[in-house]
Amino acid sequence: MDWNKTKTIFIIVFIVMNTFLYSLYKDRYQEAQNVEELGEKSIETRLKDDKITHPVFSNSPNKIPYISAEILNFKEANLTLTNQDFYFYNNDTRLHSTLIKPVKLRNIKDNDSFREFVSESVYKGSDYALWEINRDERKATFFQRVKDRTIYYNEHGLLEVYWNDRNEVTRYEQTMLKNIESLEQSDNVMPESQVVRALYDKGLLRPETTIVHMKLGYSTLVPLTETQVFVPTWEVRLHLPDDTIETHFVNNSVEGKVVDLTTPREEEKETELEDKD
């Protein structure tokens, strides 16, 4: 028996068998992929099928840090506010101001009128972003922001402006965060398509809804007494078929977790009232 010839045949058969098995594996794998694609549509396809309009998704990989901040003590800020009678309460962390002469809003239907008042009359007013206008209550709500990112629903970074039936601002309430710093902890930014998928899977995207915008901001992670820690959070604003607006938040750090930030906060007792010096 020619051993060398037998060995050569064995090697050839082995190679042919491996090639066959690899080819079979590729075919089976491709079939599985096709079944998966048929069984589970992409989020873009689902949105299209449900006639949900959305901006072009930007899925560029990026990093965003956690941030920390301290609660401002207004008494230590030595404020000088023209045409205002103000006092501090809740350990000097809240400011209540009454306009001695009410300030006329330029145009009650123009949101920029409220921004102009805040920028011109409120301490560090440019650090706040307009969030909501409630015309029934005559109240405009602003949230503090850092580097163009809004800090959502934190009671220590809040501004509420009130006006009368003559469209004049009469008073406002303010809290503020200071010493805002980026922490070493950071997250990869969740792709926008993945954020929308989280809302879709929760049944929060109804057919014929329009996704107005998607923005990254911050929400409270650790609400300590003096120091606050904030985590990157997606804001998704929707225009519903019934012509109402709805906003949802998705935690960027806990992948796909939809969070409720609108739970009414407990009203702190006004235990310490103090007139301005």
GROMACS elastic network, one bead per residue, 0.5 to 0.9 nm:
[ bonds ]
;  ai    aj funct       b0    kb
    1     4     6  0.89509   500
    1     5     6  0.85851   500
    1     6     6  0.80927   500
    2     5     6  0.54220   500
    2     6     6  0.63221   500
    2     7     6  0.87045   500
    3     6     6  0.50148   500
    3     7     6  0.60017   500
    3     8     6  0.85607   500
    4     7     6  0.50566   500
    4     8     6  0.62235   500
    4     9     6  0.87307   500
    5     8     6  0.51329   500
    5     9     6  0.63149   500
    5    10     6  0.86472   500
    6     9     6  0.51577   500
    6    10     6  0.61501   500
    6    11     6  0.86774   500
    7    10     6  0.50425   500
    7    11     6  0.62219   500
    7    12     6  0.86800   500
    8    11     6  0.51612   500
    8    12     6  0.62617   500
    8    13     6  0.86600   500
    9    12     6  0.51075   500
    9    13     6  0.61282   500
    9    14     6  0.85101   500
   10    13     6  0.51463   500
   10    14     6  0.60726   500
   10    15     6  0.86406   500
   11    15     6  0.61882   500
   11    16     6  0.86113   500
   12    15     6  0.51403   500
   12    16     6  0.61568   500
   12    17     6  0.85245   500
   13    16     6  0.50765   500
   13    17     6  0.60018   500
   13    18     6  0.85493   500
   14    17     6  0.51007   500
   14    18     6  0.61535   500
   14    19     6  0.85599   500
   15    18     6  0.51455   500
   15    19     6  0.61145   500
   15    20     6  0.85790   500
   16    19     6  0.50669   500
   16    20     6  0.61424   500
   16    21     6  0.86270   500
   17    20     6  0.50693   500
   17    21     6  0.61358   500
   17    22     6  0.85438   500
   18    21     6  0.51004   500
   18    22     6  0.60264   500
   18    23     6  0.84650   500
   19    22     6  0.51703   500
   19    23     6  0.61253   500
   19    24     6  0.85731   500
   20    23     6  0.51020   500
   20    24     6  0.61188   500
   20    25     6  0.85878   500
   21    25     6  0.60797   500
   21    26     6  0.86090   500
   22    26     6  0.62003   500
   22    27     6  0.86640   500
   23    26     6  0.51412   500
   23    27     6  0.63067   500
   23    28     6  0.87376   500
   24    27     6  0.51762   500
   24    28     6  0.62496   500
   24    29     6  0.85682   500
   25    28     6  0.51791   500
   25    29     6  0.60026   500
   25    30     6  0.85225   500
   26    29     6  0.50759   500
   26    30     6  0.60757   500
   26    31     6  0.85314   500
   27    30     6  0.52109   500
   27    31     6  0.61961   500
   27    32     6  0.86881   500
   28    31     6  0.50579   500
   28    32     6  0.62312   500
   28    33     6  0.86673   500
   29    32     6  0.50805   500
   29    33     6  0.62272   500
   29    34     6  0.86653   500
   30    34     6  0.61564   500
   30    35     6  0.86135   500
   31    34     6  0.50836   500
   31    35     6  0.62249   500
   31    36     6  0.86348   500
   32    35     6  0.51017   500
   32    36     6  0.61769   500
   32    37     6  0.86182   500
   33    36     6  0.50559   500
   33    37     6  0.61374   500
   33    38     6  0.85623   500
   34    37     6  0.50825   500
   34    38     6  0.61189   500
   34    39     6  0.84774   500
   35    38     6  0.50973   500
   35    39     6  0.59735   500
   35    40     6  0.84776   500
   36    39     6  0.50239   500
   36    40     6  0.58651   500
   36    41     6  0.84826   500
   37    40     6  0.53444   500
   37    41     6  0.61414   500
   37    42     6  0.80724   500
   38    41     6  0.65919   500
   41    44     6  0.80807   500
   41    45     6  0.60879   500
   41    46     6  0.64064   500
   42    45     6  0.52531   500
   42    46     6  0.63705   500
   42    47     6  0.87459   500
   43    46     6  0.50071   500
   43    47     6  0.61247   500
   43    48     6  0.85493   500
   43   193     6  0.69627   500
   43   194     6  0.81870   500
   43   196     6  0.78059   500
   43   197     6  0.60746   500
   43   200     6  0.82837   500
   44    47     6  0.52059   500
   44    48     6  0.62320   500
   44    49     6  0.86813   500
   44   193     6  0.77609   500
   45    48     6  0.50564   500
   45    49     6  0.61229   500
   45    50     6  0.86379   500
   46    49     6  0.50662   500
   46    50     6  0.62214   500
   46    51     6  0.85235   500
   46    52     6  0.84378   500
   46   200     6  0.89433   500
   47    50     6  0.51417   500
   47    51     6  0.60026   500
   47    53     6  0.71826   500
   47    54     6  0.81821   500
   47   200     6  0.86635   500
   47   205     6  0.87706   500
   47   207     6  0.80964   500
   47   208     6  0.89644   500
   48    52     6  0.59836   500
   48    53     6  0.74890   500
   49    52     6  0.77093   500
   49   207     6  0.85478   500
   50    53     6  0.89216   500
   50   206     6  0.77069   500
   50   208     6  0.63524   500
   50   209     6  0.85213   500
   51   207     6  0.58446   500
   51   209     6  0.72997   500
   51   210     6  0.86427   500
   52   205     6  0.78226   500
   52   206     6  0.76602   500
   52   207     6  0.58224   500
   52   210     6  0.56836   500
   52   211     6  0.74743   500
   53   208     6  0.71644   500
   53   209     6  0.64624   500
   53   211     6  0.60348   500
   53   212     6  0.84777   500
   54    57     6  0.79805   500
   54   209     6  0.87026   500
   54   210     6  0.60415   500
   54   212     6  0.70375   500
   54   213     6  0.80145   500
   55    58     6  0.88337   500
   55   210     6  0.89769   500
   55   211     6  0.69881   500
   55   212     6  0.74852   500
   55   213     6  0.71349   500
   55   214     6  0.84503   500
   57   191     6  0.79874   500
   57   192     6  0.57470   500
   57   193     6  0.61698   500
   58   191     6  0.70338   500
   58   192     6  0.62142   500
   58   193     6  0.79913   500
   59    62     6  0.88660   500
   59   189     6  0.86405   500
   59   190     6  0.79069   500
   59   192     6  0.60152   500
   59   193     6  0.73226   500
   60   189     6  0.84405   500
   60   191     6  0.72450   500
   61   188     6  0.69259   500
   61   189     6  0.64245   500
   61   190     6  0.80046   500
   61   191     6  0.74938   500
   62   187     6  0.83897   500
   62   188     6  0.57228   500
   62   189     6  0.54237   500
   62   190     6  0.85632   500
   63   186     6  0.64310   500
   63   187     6  0.55419   500
   63   189     6  0.55778   500
   64   185     6  0.88355   500
   64   186     6  0.54362   500
   64   187     6  0.54768   500
   64   188     6  0.65036   500
   64   189     6  0.64184   500
   64   232     6  0.70060   500
   65   182     6  0.59573   500
   65   183     6  0.61373   500
   65   184     6  0.69351   500
   65   185     6  0.59232   500
   65   187     6  0.62420   500
   65   188     6  0.88770   500
   65   231     6  0.78654   500
   65   232     6  0.73366   500
   66   181     6  0.86329   500
   66   182     6  0.59848   500
   66   183     6  0.54049   500
   66   184     6  0.74688   500
   66   185     6  0.58246   500
   66   186     6  0.56235   500
   66   187     6  0.77587   500
   66   218     6  0.83048   500
   66   229     6  0.72716   500
   66   230     6  0.58037   500
   66   231     6  0.51072   500
   66   232     6  0.64117   500
   67   180     6  0.67312   500
   67   181     6  0.54537   500
   67   183     6  0.53378   500
   67   184     6  0.87952   500
   67   185     6  0.85536   500
   67   218     6  0.83737   500
   67   228     6  0.83932   500
   67   229     6  0.58714   500
   67   230     6  0.52784   500
   67   231     6  0.69203   500
   67   232     6  0.85495   500
   68   179     6  0.79357   500
   68   180     6  0.56318   500
   68   181     6  0.54403   500
   68   182     6  0.65525   500
   68   183     6  0.68729   500
   68   227     6  0.68934   500
   68   228     6  0.54805   500
   68   230     6  0.60710   500
   69   177     6  0.59969   500
   69   178     6  0.57669   500
   69   179     6  0.54417   500
   69   181     6  0.64738   500
   69   226     6  0.84535   500
   69   227     6  0.56441   500
   69   228     6  0.52090   500
   69   229     6  0.65902   500
   69   230     6  0.82511   500
   70   176     6  0.87541   500
   70   177     6  0.55453   500
   70   178     6  0.51989   500
   70   179     6  0.59910   500
   70   180     6  0.70873   500
   70   225     6  0.89342   500
   70   226     6  0.56548   500
   70   228     6  0.61338   500
   71    93     6  0.69848   500
   71   156     6  0.64335   500
   71   157     6  0.83858   500
   71   175     6  0.81722   500
   71   176     6  0.63773   500
   71   178     6  0.60480   500
   71   179     6  0.85902   500
   71   225     6  0.83539   500
   71   226     6  0.57526   500
   71   227     6  0.66150   500
   71   228     6  0.77557   500
   72    75     6  0.88347   500
   72    76     6  0.82386   500
   72    77     6  0.81118   500
   72    92     6  0.83204   500
   72    93     6  0.59493   500
   72    94     6  0.86370   500
   72   156     6  0.81333   500
   72   175     6  0.74103   500
   72   176     6  0.54967   500
   72   177     6  0.53062   500
   72   178     6  0.55867   500
   72   179     6  0.87628   500
   72   226     6  0.89129   500
   73    76     6  0.56292   500
   73    77     6  0.68617   500
   73    88     6  0.89564   500
   73    91     6  0.75890   500
   73    92     6  0.53441   500
   73    94     6  0.79155   500
   73   175     6  0.89472   500
   73   176     6  0.83814   500
   74    77     6  0.50279   500
   74    78     6  0.71949   500
   74    79     6  0.74114   500
   74    88     6  0.70189   500
   74    92     6  0.56455   500
   74    93     6  0.58791   500
   74    94     6  0.71741   500
   74    95     6  0.70618   500
   74   175     6  0.84954   500
   74   176     6  0.85084   500
   75    78     6  0.60073   500
   75    79     6  0.76140   500
   75    88     6  0.72965   500
   75    92     6  0.59478   500
   75    93     6  0.81229   500
   75   276     6  0.87467   500
   76    79     6  0.83359   500
   76    92     6  0.86274   500
   79   123     6  0.76837   500
   80   123     6  0.86390   500
   81    84     6  0.58633   500
   81    85     6  0.82033   500
   81    86     6  0.84557   500
   81   121     6  0.73491   500
   81   122     6  0.77222   500
   81   123     6  0.76018   500
   82    85     6  0.86210   500
   82    99     6  0.88676   500
   82   121     6  0.76534   500
   83    98     6  0.85404   500
   83    99     6  0.59092   500
   83   100     6  0.53512   500
   83   101     6  0.65284   500
   83   102     6  0.86904   500
   83   121     6  0.88297   500
   84    97     6  0.61332   500
   84    98     6  0.55920   500
   84   100     6  0.53800   500
   84   101     6  0.80132   500
   84   121     6  0.89451   500
   84   171     6  0.86986   500
   85    96     6  0.84441   500
   85    97     6  0.56714   500
   85    98     6  0.52272   500
   85    99     6  0.64208   500
   85   100     6  0.64009   500
   85   275     6  0.85579   500
   85   276     6  0.75295   500
   86    95     6  0.68823   500
   86    96     6  0.54651   500
   86    98     6  0.61290   500
   86    99     6  0.85732   500
   86   274     6  0.89160   500
   86   275     6  0.67897   500
   86   276     6  0.59375   500
   87    92     6  0.84798   500
   87    94     6  0.83952   500
   87    95     6  0.58957   500
   87    96     6  0.55535   500
   87    97     6  0.66635   500
   87   273     6  0.69693   500
   87   274     6  0.54211   500
   87   276     6  0.50578   500
   87   277     6  0.86907   500
   88    91     6  0.76384   500
   88    93     6  0.68398   500
   88    94     6  0.54508   500
   88    96     6  0.62855   500
   88    97     6  0.88282   500
   88   272     6  0.78004   500
   88   273     6  0.61193   500
   88   274     6  0.55051   500
   88   275     6  0.69875   500
   88   276     6  0.75022   500
   89    93     6  0.63928   500
   89    94     6  0.53517   500
   89    95     6  0.66642   500
   89    96     6  0.79802   500
   89   270     6  0.62769   500
   89   271     6  0.70197   500
   89   274     6  0.63399   500
   90    93     6  0.56977   500
   90    94     6  0.60828   500
   90   268     6  0.75204   500
   90   269     6  0.74668   500
   90   270     6  0.59722   500
   90   271     6  0.61959   500
   90   272     6  0.55559   500
   90   273     6  0.75562   500
   91    94     6  0.77136   500
   91   271     6  0.82837   500
   91   272     6  0.64277   500
   91   273     6  0.86648   500
   92    95     6  0.73032   500
   92   272     6  0.78626   500
   92   273     6  0.84192   500
   92   274     6  0.81705   500
   93   156     6  0.78814   500
   93   174     6  0.86443   500
   93   175     6  0.62733   500
   93   176     6  0.76812   500
   94   156     6  0.82358   500
   94   173     6  0.71876   500
   94   174     6  0.58565   500
   94   175     6  0.50518   500
   94   176     6  0.80502   500
   95   172     6  0.82232   500
   95   173     6  0.56735   500
   95   174     6  0.51068   500
   95   175     6  0.64906   500
   96   171     6  0.75030   500
   96   172     6  0.61116   500
   96   174     6  0.66555   500
   97   170     6  0.86199   500
   97   171     6  0.54733   500
   97   172     6  0.54695   500
   97   173     6  0.64543   500
   97   174     6  0.83477   500
   98   101     6  0.86877   500
   98   102     6  0.83439   500
   98   169     6  0.89299   500
   98   170     6  0.59605   500
   98   172     6  0.67560   500
   99   102     6  0.52063   500
   99   103     6  0.72920   500
   99   169     6  0.73333   500
   99   170     6  0.52278   500
   99   171     6  0.56435   500
   99   172     6  0.84734   500
  100   170     6  0.80021   500
  101   170     6  0.78145   500
  102   163     6  0.84503   500
  102   164     6  0.88714   500
  102   168     6  0.55084   500
  102   169     6  0.54181   500
  102   171     6  0.80875   500
  103   117     6  0.80372   500
  103   163     6  0.87655   500
  103   167     6  0.84624   500
  103   168     6  0.50808   500
  103   169     6  0.50873   500
  103   170     6  0.69795   500
  104   107     6  0.86817   500
  104   117     6  0.89437   500
  104   163     6  0.88384   500
  104   166     6  0.79371   500
  104   167     6  0.60876   500
  104   169     6  0.63275   500
  105   108     6  0.61164   500
  105   113     6  0.57888   500
  105   114     6  0.70018   500
  105   116     6  0.86508   500
  105   117     6  0.73990   500
  105   163     6  0.86528   500
  105   167     6  0.59099   500
  105   168     6  0.57276   500
  105   169     6  0.69404   500
  106   110     6  0.80400   500
  106   112     6  0.87943   500
  106   113     6  0.55301   500
  106   114     6  0.85022   500
  106   116     6  0.88009   500
  106   167     6  0.86367   500
  107   110     6  0.53097   500
  107   111     6  0.80518   500
  107   112     6  0.83273   500
  107   113     6  0.58796   500
  107   114     6  0.87175   500
  107   167     6  0.83475   500
  108   111     6  0.73166   500
  108   113     6  0.67996   500
  108   114     6  0.80336   500
  108   167     6  0.65638   500
  109   112     6  0.88799   500
  109   113     6  0.81583   500
  110   113     6  0.56529   500
  110   114     6  0.77826   500
  111   114     6  0.56102   500
  111   115     6  0.67553   500
  111   116     6  0.89004   500
  111   130     6  0.81607   500
  111   133     6  0.82993   500
  112   116     6  0.59914   500
  112   117     6  0.86130   500
  113   116     6  0.51261   500
  113   117     6  0.64254   500
  113   118     6  0.88289   500
  114   117     6  0.52128   500
  114   118     6  0.63278   500
  114   119     6  0.86179   500
  114   130     6  0.80204   500
  114   140     6  0.75577   500
  114   161     6  0.83348   500
  115   118     6  0.51748   500
  115   119     6  0.60321   500
  115   120     6  0.85535   500
  115   125     6  0.83291   500
  115   126     6  0.82646   500
  115   128     6  0.87428   500
  115   129     6  0.79996   500
  115   130     6  0.69766   500
  116   119     6  0.51329   500
  116   120     6  0.61099   500
  116   121     6  0.84022   500
  117   120     6  0.52596   500
  117   121     6  0.57487   500
  117   122     6  0.75795   500
  117   125     6  0.85469   500
  117   169     6  0.84191   500
  118   121     6  0.53682   500
  118   122     6  0.50546   500
  118   123     6  0.82218   500
  118   124     6  0.84804   500
  118   125     6  0.50213   500
  118   126     6  0.72447   500
  118   128     6  0.82019   500
  118   161     6  0.84190   500
  119   122     6  0.62165   500
  119   123     6  0.81699   500
  119   124     6  0.72979   500
  119   126     6  0.52141   500
  119   127     6  0.85977   500
  119   128     6  0.86551   500
  120   123     6  0.85264   500
  120   124     6  0.89797   500
  120   125     6  0.71719   500
  120   126     6  0.86497   500
  121   124     6  0.88070   500
  121   125     6  0.72727   500
  122   126     6  0.84758   500
  122   172     6  0.88054   500
  122   174     6  0.86092   500
  123   126     6  0.85112   500
  123   174     6  0.89024   500
  124   127     6  0.57437   500
  124   128     6  0.79304   500
  125   128     6  0.57445   500
  125   129     6  0.87579   500
  125   144     6  0.89575   500
  125   159     6  0.89995   500
  126   129     6  0.76536   500
  126   144     6  0.89395   500
  127   143     6  0.85359   500
  127   144     6  0.57561   500
  127   145     6  0.57691   500
  127   146     6  0.71985   500
  127   148     6  0.87941   500
  128   142     6  0.57921   500
  128   143     6  0.53724   500
  128   145     6  0.56064   500
  128   146     6  0.86867   500
  128   150     6  0.81505   500
  128   157     6  0.83512   500
  128   158     6  0.80471   500
  128   159     6  0.76035   500
  129   141     6  0.86368   500
  129   142     6  0.52688   500
  129   143     6  0.53689   500
  129   144     6  0.61317   500
  129   145     6  0.64226   500
  129   148     6  0.86025   500
  129   150     6  0.69834   500
  130   133     6  0.80965   500
  130   140     6  0.74929   500
  130   141     6  0.62498   500
  130   143     6  0.65587   500
  130   144     6  0.88881   500
  131   140     6  0.77052   500
  131   141     6  0.56095   500
  131   142     6  0.51001   500
  131   143     6  0.63423   500
  132   139     6  0.83716   500
  132   140     6  0.58233   500
  132   141     6  0.51788   500
  132   142     6  0.70271   500
  133   136     6  0.89900   500
  133   137     6  0.88321   500
  133   138     6  0.76146   500
  133   139     6  0.60093   500
  133   141     6  0.62886   500
  133   142     6  0.89935   500
  134   137     6  0.55635   500
  134   138     6  0.57368   500
  134   139     6  0.52309   500
  134   140     6  0.61530   500
  134   141     6  0.81848   500
  135   139     6  0.64631   500
  135   140     6  0.80463   500
  136   139     6  0.79030   500
  137   140     6  0.88466   500
  137   162     6  0.82323   500
  137   163     6  0.89675   500
  138   161     6  0.82433   500
  138   162     6  0.57160   500
  138   163     6  0.56411   500
  138   164     6  0.69911   500
  138   165     6  0.82619   500
  138   167     6  0.87574   500
  139   160     6  0.65856   500
  139   161     6  0.55437   500
  139   163     6  0.67963   500
  140   159     6  0.82144   500
  140   160     6  0.57009   500
  140   161     6  0.50820   500
  140   162     6  0.65898   500
  140   163     6  0.87036   500
  141   158     6  0.74902   500
  141   159     6  0.58846   500
  141   161     6  0.65061   500
  142   157     6  0.86002   500
  142   158     6  0.60220   500
  142   160     6  0.62716   500
  142   161     6  0.81751   500
  143   150     6  0.65276   500
  143   151     6  0.62582   500
  143   152     6  0.64381   500
  143   153     6  0.70790   500
  143   154     6  0.78165   500
  143   157     6  0.60236   500
  143   158     6  0.50131   500
  143   159     6  0.63696   500
  143   160     6  0.88900   500
  144   149     6  0.87005   500
  144   150     6  0.61663   500
  144   151     6  0.57585   500
  144   152     6  0.79345   500
  144   154     6  0.85090   500
  144   156     6  0.87398   500
  144   158     6  0.61037   500
  144   159     6  0.77496   500
  144   175     6  0.89355   500
  144   176     6  0.72478   500
  144   177     6  0.78556   500
  145   148     6  0.59468   500
  145   149     6  0.52676   500
  145   151     6  0.53900   500
  145   152     6  0.85362   500
  145   157     6  0.81613   500
  145   217     6  0.82519   500
  145   218     6  0.87284   500
  146   149     6  0.52180   500
  146   150     6  0.64611   500
  146   151     6  0.74167   500
  146   180     6  0.77257   500
  146   217     6  0.87425   500
  147   150     6  0.83737   500
  148   217     6  0.83331   500
  149   215     6  0.81504   500
  149   216     6  0.65294   500
  149   218     6  0.69821   500
  150   215     6  0.89084   500
  150   216     6  0.78327   500
  150   218     6  0.62095   500
  150   219     6  0.85898   500
  151   154     6  0.66935   500
  151   157     6  0.73329   500
  151   217     6  0.59554   500
  151   219     6  0.57755   500
  151   220     6  0.79798   500
  151   230     6  0.80724   500
  152   157     6  0.85134   500
  152   217     6  0.71999   500
  152   218     6  0.61072   500
  152   219     6  0.53229   500
  152   220     6  0.78197   500
  152   233     6  0.87397   500
  152   235     6  0.89391   500
  152   261     6  0.74317   500
  152   262     6  0.89893   500
  153   156     6  0.87396   500
  153   157     6  0.78628   500
  153   158     6  0.75972   500
  153   219     6  0.71886   500
  153   220     6  0.81264   500
  153   261     6  0.63310   500
  153   262     6  0.68724   500
  153   263     6  0.89951   500
  153   265     6  0.88269   500
  154   157     6  0.55290   500
  154   158     6  0.67038   500
  154   219     6  0.73021   500
  154   220     6  0.66989   500
  154   223     6  0.89397   500
  154   261     6  0.89213   500
  154   265     6  0.89675   500
  155   158     6  0.56362   500
  155   175     6  0.71160   500
  155   176     6  0.85886   500
  155   265     6  0.76014   500
  156   174     6  0.83720   500
  156   176     6  0.53412   500
  156   177     6  0.61347   500
  157   174     6  0.77318   500
  157   175     6  0.52297   500
  157   177     6  0.55748   500
  158   173     6  0.79978   500
  158   174     6  0.58086   500
  158   175     6  0.52056   500
  158   176     6  0.65566   500
  159   172     6  0.71613   500
  159   173     6  0.57223   500
  159   175     6  0.64185   500
  159   176     6  0.82757   500
  160   171     6  0.86804   500
  160   172     6  0.54760   500
  160   173     6  0.52216   500
  160   174     6  0.65628   500
  161   169     6  0.71528   500
  161   170     6  0.81835   500
  161   171     6  0.63174   500
  161   173     6  0.66949   500
  161   174     6  0.87001   500
  162   168     6  0.84235   500
  162   169     6  0.57384   500
  162   170     6  0.61150   500
  162   171     6  0.55361   500
  162   172     6  0.58526   500
  162   173     6  0.86873   500
  163   166     6  0.78679   500
  163   167     6  0.58356   500
  163   168     6  0.50906   500
  163   170     6  0.52765   500
  163   171     6  0.70747   500
  163   172     6  0.88115   500
  164   167     6  0.53857   500
  164   168     6  0.54501   500
  164   169     6  0.64964   500
  164   170     6  0.66502   500
  165   168     6  0.73685   500
  166   169     6  0.88981   500
  169   172     6  0.80895   500
  177   180     6  0.71821   500
  177   228     6  0.87080   500
  182   185     6  0.83336   500
  182   186     6  0.88447   500
  183   186     6  0.73316   500
  186   231     6  0.89203   500
  186   232     6  0.87699   500
  186   253     6  0.88849   500
  187   190     6  0.84344   500
  187   232     6  0.78533   500
  187   252     6  0.76100   500
  187   253     6  0.63968   500
  188   191     6  0.89548   500
  188   252     6  0.82199   500
  188   253     6  0.82087   500
  189   192     6  0.86787   500
  189   216     6  0.88963   500
  189   232     6  0.84432   500
  189   252     6  0.67329   500
  189   253     6  0.84740   500
  190   193     6  0.84177   500
  190   194     6  0.66212   500
  190   195     6  0.68091   500
  190   234     6  0.88208   500
  190   252     6  0.59532   500
  190   253     6  0.82628   500
  190   255     6  0.74970   500
  190   256     6  0.86891   500
  191   194     6  0.52580   500
  191   195     6  0.65176   500
  191   196     6  0.89305   500
  192   195     6  0.50139   500
  192   196     6  0.63187   500
  192   197     6  0.85379   500
  192   214     6  0.77275   500
  192   234     6  0.88815   500
  193   196     6  0.51801   500
  193   197     6  0.61020   500
  193   198     6  0.87538   500
  194   198     6  0.63026   500
  194   199     6  0.88731   500
  194   255     6  0.87605   500
  194   256     6  0.73773   500
  195   198     6  0.52216   500
  195   199     6  0.67138   500
  195   200     6  0.87899   500
  195   234     6  0.76263   500
  195   236     6  0.86002   500
  195   250     6  0.67380   500
  195   251     6  0.89345   500
  195   252     6  0.82919   500
  195   255     6  0.84833   500
  195   256     6  0.64011   500
  195   257     6  0.89914   500
  196   199     6  0.51733   500
  196   200     6  0.60960   500
  196   201     6  0.86085   500
  196   205     6  0.84186   500
  196   236     6  0.82511   500
  196   256     6  0.89586   500
  197   201     6  0.60135   500
  197   202     6  0.85331   500
  197   256     6  0.80028   500
  198   201     6  0.53135   500
  198   202     6  0.63984   500
  198   203     6  0.89264   500
  198   204     6  0.88686   500
  198   250     6  0.78252   500
  198   255     6  0.85984   500
  198   256     6  0.50225   500
  198   257     6  0.71531   500
  198   258     6  0.71692   500
  199   202     6  0.51377   500
  199   203     6  0.64768   500
  199   204     6  0.53067   500
  199   205     6  0.62900   500
  199   248     6  0.81492   500
  199   250     6  0.80883   500
  199   256     6  0.80682   500
  199   257     6  0.88939   500
  199   258     6  0.71071   500
  200   203     6  0.51689   500
  200   204     6  0.57117   500
  200   205     6  0.51874   500
  200   206     6  0.81851   500
  201   204     6  0.75645   500
  201   205     6  0.84094   500
  202   205     6  0.79981   500
  202   258     6  0.82448   500
  203   206     6  0.70294   500
  204   248     6  0.85774   500
  205   208     6  0.86666   500
  205   209     6  0.66521   500
  205   210     6  0.88989   500
  205   211     6  0.88608   500
  205   238     6  0.83627   500
  205   240     6  0.87651   500
  206   209     6  0.57539   500
  206   240     6  0.76413   500
  206   241     6  0.82486   500
  207   210     6  0.89327   500
  207   240     6  0.87598   500
  207   241     6  0.79667   500
  208   240     6  0.73733   500
  208   241     6  0.60240   500
  209   238     6  0.67635   500
  209   239     6  0.58947   500
  209   241     6  0.56950   500
  210   213     6  0.89901   500
  210   237     6  0.86578   500
  210   238     6  0.57017   500
  210   239     6  0.50083   500
  210   240     6  0.64943   500
  210   241     6  0.80557   500
  211   214     6  0.77256   500
  211   236     6  0.72021   500
  211   237     6  0.60935   500
  211   239     6  0.63388   500
  211   240     6  0.86660   500
  212   236     6  0.76456   500
  212   237     6  0.54900   500
  212   238     6  0.54249   500
  212   239     6  0.63469   500
  213   235     6  0.80358   500
  213   236     6  0.59872   500
  213   237     6  0.55396   500
  213   238     6  0.74892   500
  214   234     6  0.68670   500
  214   235     6  0.56204   500
  214   237     6  0.65882   500
  215   233     6  0.84294   500
  215   234     6  0.57240   500
  215   235     6  0.51474   500
  215   236     6  0.66786   500
  215   237     6  0.87839   500
  216   232     6  0.67365   500
  216   233     6  0.57264   500
  216   235     6  0.61123   500
  216   236     6  0.89113   500
  216   252     6  0.86420   500
  217   231     6  0.83621   500
  217   232     6  0.57919   500
  217   233     6  0.52450   500
  217   234     6  0.61231   500
  217   235     6  0.69471   500
  218   221     6  0.89500   500
  218   230     6  0.57336   500
  218   231     6  0.53740   500
  218   234     6  0.78055   500
  218   251     6  0.89446   500
  219   229     6  0.85333   500
  219   230     6  0.53329   500
  219   231     6  0.55742   500
  219   232     6  0.66518   500
  219   233     6  0.60506   500
  219   251     6  0.83141   500
  219   261     6  0.78333   500
  220   223     6  0.63551   500
  220   228     6  0.70843   500
  220   229     6  0.61112   500
  220   231     6  0.63612   500
  220   261     6  0.89861   500
  221   228     6  0.76535   500
  221   229     6  0.54745   500
  221   231     6  0.57488   500
  222   227     6  0.83093   500
  222   228     6  0.57815   500
  222   230     6  0.69269   500
  222   231     6  0.89083   500
  223   226     6  0.83589   500
  223   227     6  0.71612   500
  223   228     6  0.50589   500
  223   229     6  0.67144   500
  223   230     6  0.86213   500
  224   227     6  0.53391   500
  224   228     6  0.55557   500
  224   229     6  0.79591   500
  225   228     6  0.76441   500
  230   233     6  0.88952   500
  231   251     6  0.76969   500
  231   252     6  0.76684   500
  231   253     6  0.70589   500
  232   251     6  0.67301   500
  232   252     6  0.55637   500
  232   253     6  0.67506   500
  233   249     6  0.65957   500
  233   250     6  0.57570   500
  233   252     6  0.50832   500
  233   253     6  0.76779   500
  234   248     6  0.81688   500
  234   249     6  0.54145   500
  234   251     6  0.62910   500
  234   252     6  0.64018   500
  235   247     6  0.69383   500
  235   248     6  0.60053   500
  235   250     6  0.67582   500
  236   246     6  0.84340   500
  236   247     6  0.56739   500
  236   248     6  0.52844   500
  236   249     6  0.62131   500
  236   250     6  0.79575   500
  237   245     6  0.70819   500
  237   246     6  0.58500   500
  237   248     6  0.64864   500
  237   249     6  0.88129   500
  238   244     6  0.83005   500
  238   245     6  0.56448   500
  238   246     6  0.50820   500
  238   247     6  0.60344   500
  238   248     6  0.81005   500
  239   242     6  0.82572   500
  239   243     6  0.62834   500
  239   244     6  0.59474   500
  239   246     6  0.65558   500
  239   247     6  0.89328   500
  240   243     6  0.53666   500
  240   244     6  0.54128   500
  240   245     6  0.61382   500
  240   246     6  0.72025   500
  241   244     6  0.73769   500
  242   245     6  0.89059   500
  248   258     6  0.73622   500
  248   259     6  0.75670   500
  248   260     6  0.74703   500
  248   261     6  0.85940   500
  249   257     6  0.85522   500
  249   258     6  0.57962   500
  249   259     6  0.55365   500
  249   260     6  0.67870   500
  249   261     6  0.73951   500
  250   253     6  0.89121   500
  250   254     6  0.84348   500
  250   255     6  0.81906   500
  250   256     6  0.64264   500
  250   257     6  0.56065   500
  250   259     6  0.57832   500
  250   260     6  0.87394   500
  251   254     6  0.55343   500
  251   255     6  0.66759   500
  251   256     6  0.67540   500
  251   257     6  0.54879   500
  251   258     6  0.63000   500
  251   259     6  0.65431   500
  252   255     6  0.58589   500
  252   256     6  0.72825   500
  252   257     6  0.78496   500
  253   256     6  0.85203   500
  253   257     6  0.85188   500
  254   257     6  0.57139   500
  255   258     6  0.89921   500
  260   263     6  0.66985   500
  261   264     6  0.85563   500
  262   265     6  0.82774   500
  264   267     6  0.86564   500
  265   268     6  0.88228   500
  267   270     6  0.88286   500
  268   271     6  0.83716   500
  269   272     6  0.85471   500
  270   273     6  0.68089   500
  274   277     6  0.86750   500
